[in-house]
């Protein structure tokens, strides 16, 4: 009986930690806040350290991973546009913007 009580206590603690983790995601990645890729990576690492994850936590981690891959994709695009290969085109676009 004591063992079962301990299991319930551990389950409740894990559920509380996971709920706090989910609320920290809402605070750090809310519209109007600036979160870096490093912040998102830290959130994923802290979520993976919570033990056996509830379905909602697993879904949140997969969404955070999608967010990282999307951000990395746009970082690569921006780096390519800022490379010397495209510098002339960017200058032309900027000058056309001021021309019209």
ZAMARGU-4260 file (C-alpha; in steps of 0.2 Angstrom, whole numbers, plus 5000, padded with zeros to 4 digits):
<rodrens>
0) 5000/5000/5000 | 5014/5012/5004 | 5022/5008/4987 | 5006/5012/4978 | 5005/5029/4988
5) 5023/5033/4983 | 5019/5030/4964 | 5004/5041/4965 | 5015/5055/4974 | 5029/5053/4960
10) 5016/5054/4946 | 5008/5070/4954 | 5025/5078/4955 | 5029/5073/4937 | 5013/5080/4931
15) 5016/5096/4941 | 5033/5098/4934 | 5027/5095/4916 | 5013/5108/4919 | 5025/5121/4924
20) 5036/5117/4909 | 5022/5119/4897 | 5017/5136/4906 | 5036/5142/4904 | 5034/5138/4885
25) 5019/5149/4884 | 5028/5163/4893 | 5044/5162/4883 | 5037/5160/4866 | 5022/5171/4867
30) 5018/5183/4853 | 5027/5199/4856 | 5042/5191/4865 | 5059/5188/4858 | 5065/5170/4860
35) 5082/5165/4852 | 5086/5147/4845 | 5096/5144/4861 | 5081/5148/4872 | 5070/5135/4862
40) 5084/5122/4863 | 5085/5125/4882 | 5066/5122/4883 | 5068/5106/4873 | 5082/5100/4884
45) 5072/5104/4900 | 5057/5096/4893 | 5066/5080/4889 | 5073/5079/4907 | 5056/5078/4915
50) 5055/5059/4914 | 5040/5050/4906 | 5032/5063/4896 | 5013/5066/4894 | 5006/5067/4877
55) 5004/5086/4877 | 5023/5088/4882 | 5028/5076/4868 | 5018/5087/4856 | 5025/5103/4863
60) 5043/5096/4860 | 5039/5091/4842 | 5032/5108/4839 | 5047/5116/4846 | 5058/5105/4835
65) 5048/5111/4820 | 5051/5129/4825 | 5069/5126/4826 | 5070/5118/4809 | 5060/5132/4802
70) 5071/5146/4810 | 5087/5137/4804 | 5079/5136/4786 | 5076/5155/4786 | 5093/5158/4793
75) 5101/5149/4779 | 5091/5159/4767 | 5096/5175/4774 | 5114/5170/4775 | 5113/5166/4756
80) 5105/5182/4752 | 5119/5192/4762 | 5133/5182/4754 | 5143/5191/4740 | 5134/5181/4727
85) 5118/5191/4730 | 5125/5207/4737 | 5123/5216/4720 | 5104/5211/4719 | 5100/5217/4736
90) 5108/5234/4732 | 5098/5235/4716 | 5082/5230/4726 | 5085/5243/4739 | 5089/5257/4726
95) 5073/5252/4717 | 5064/5254/4733 | 5070/5272/4735 | 5068/5276/4717 | 5049/5273/4717
</rodrens>
